[in-house]
Amino acid sequence: MDPMTEALLDDAPAEVLARTPVPDEYSALHLRAEDVDMFTGVTDKDVRASLRVGPVPMPELAPDEVLVAVMASSINYNTVWSAIFEPVPTFAFLERFARTGGHAIRHDRPYHVVGSDGAGIIVRVGTGVRRWRVGDRVVISPAYVDDQEAATHGDGMLGAEQRAWGFETNFGGLACYSVVRASQLIPKPAHLTWEESACVSLCAGTAYRMLVSRQGAAMKQGDTVLIWGATGGLGAYAVQMVRNGGGVAIGVVGSARKAEHLRTLGCDVILDRSEFGLDDGGEPGPDQSIRLGKSLGRAIRAETGCDPDIVFDYVGQATFGLSVFLAARGGTVVTCGSSTGYQHRFDNRYLWMNLKRVIGSHGANAREQWECLRLFERGHLVPTLSRVYPLTKAAEAARLVQNNGHIGKVGVLCMAPTTGLGVTDDRLRERIGPGRLNPLLDTPVPVG
């Protein structure tokens, strides 16, 4: 055990951390550039074949960055995309970033440390960092923005140089250490454990922007919201936000087991997609899409009396045509991703003639992230963690997500030796209630 790890696990004070040397290398889940063609001609692109856990060199800090000792992280679907090298190998993102010059050159390496979530302790700060100190406990936002771009000051997600940390940058969160910009930092909720804190920023922040923010659907009280993949990382937070905001949550899931877990989140209406002929995950054809849409629409109206004001879609190719069809007249489809494919087809008559809107949403800006985390601090939102793996088994965790075998969020312990650590406000945790804090924890899902 290196001196810094020992100091961190002993809860050493900030002054001790500041004078303790950081190691020259650290353990990380990473990809190798030499493997980018390994899945050519392969049908089952098993991420366990490409994701490696092992030592990588410790990078230097830019003036506006901090070094975080990552206590825990979590799996997002962008790590699956990274690990199967689709739609393009992420090494292309690192090369493009390096061409901007300066400290960005460090990111172009023959390895890519992945992961876009994390919670931990700051152990070093760059010379230009003002508002953060060694010893601060933080959650990391995945929005890696350039504050010298004019567009960034209107909305951090609009800058041309905005990137997803750990996907379009190197030194991501599925590691013992990570390099992040100070603008990515949010104070860690004191009542949450490391693993609970590490599963909120990407998915909860993204769902907040999609539904609540004026940059997204601007959901209001009474809105009916259809949520595809309602027990997924994004969907489970969306259900909570709709319920908190006085809306009616309609969750679509793929099995009776997932439907049961969705009930624990208080979802108002639960639809099993297999009962509507959507069990194969493929994209329905144009005629089939209309037929399925009419069937789903009847079921939704039977339960709610209306069509969805908002459709929350991150599934993409398999659902987008249905989303456009199902949204109410004047309604909104908000999308942030395409886990089943990027090429979306829909019948445009139902968009233009019914005055519907499609909103593209990506991540969350700093203000949205802080507002979202405040809801966790007040107990209005709770983590959707269902399973926790050690860093040594992170590739197995990613495989679970790749196969859609998970519920909510899958956590990964990095430097934290066990679950349950990191809480500094026991009174708030007790007031909220441990059972309510983790409604999906330890669900019986298969591994691998």
Buried (B, 14 or more C-beta within 10 A) or exposed (E): EBBBBEBBBEEBEEEBBBEBEBBEEBBBBBBBBEBBEEBEEEEEBBBBBBBBBEEBEBBEBBEBBBBBBBBBBBBBBBBBBBBBBEEEBBBEBBEBBBEEEEBBEBBBBEBBBBBBBBBBBBBBBBEEBEEBEBBBBBBBBBBBBBBEBEBBEEBBBBBEBBBBBBBBBBBBBBBBBBBBBBBBBBBBBBBBBBBBBBBBBBBBBBBBBBBBBEBBBBBEEEBBBBBBBBBBBBBBBBBBBBBBBEBBBBBBBBBEBBBBBBEBBEBBBBBBBEEBEBEEBEBBEEEBBBBBBEBBBEBBEEBBEBBBBBBBBBBBBBBBBBBBBBBBEEBBBBBBBBBBBEEBBBBEEBBEEBEBEBBEBBBBBBEBBBBBBBBBBEBEBBBBBBBBBBBEBBBBBBBBBBBBBBBBBBBBBBBBEEBEBBBEEEEBBEEBEEEEBBBBBEBEBEEE
